Amino acid sequence: MEKFGTYIRTLRENTNLPLRKLASYLDIDQSTLSKIERGERQFTSEMIPEIAKVFEIEYKELQVMFLKEKLLNDLSNEKYALEAIIEVTKELNK
C-alpha cells in the first residue's frame, strides 16, 4: 500500500510541479510539505479539496485514500480495532 504522502509526491513529480508551488497552493511552508511527503507529518482533510483540484483527481477518491491511511495509522495497534470498525460501520449505515 502506497502511503498518502508518497502518492502526492508521485503526482507532483509526474506533473513536474515544484514542491514550492504545491506548498503555495496548500498555503503551507515548503518544508512542511516535504515532511508530509516523507511521512513525517500528516496531511489534513482541509488540504484534500485543493490537492484534488490541482491534480484534477476526484475528491472522493482522494478523501477515501486519506481516511483509510488515517484510520490505519490510528487503529493498527489497537486490539479490538476491527470490532470497533464493524460497529462504526453499522452506525454509519443507519
Secondary structure, DSSP 8 states (H G I E B T S, - for coil): ---HHHHHHHHHHHTT--HHHHHHHHTS-HHHHHHHHTTSS---GGGHHHHHHHHT--HHHHHHHHHHHHHHHHHTT-TTHHHHHHHHHHHHT-
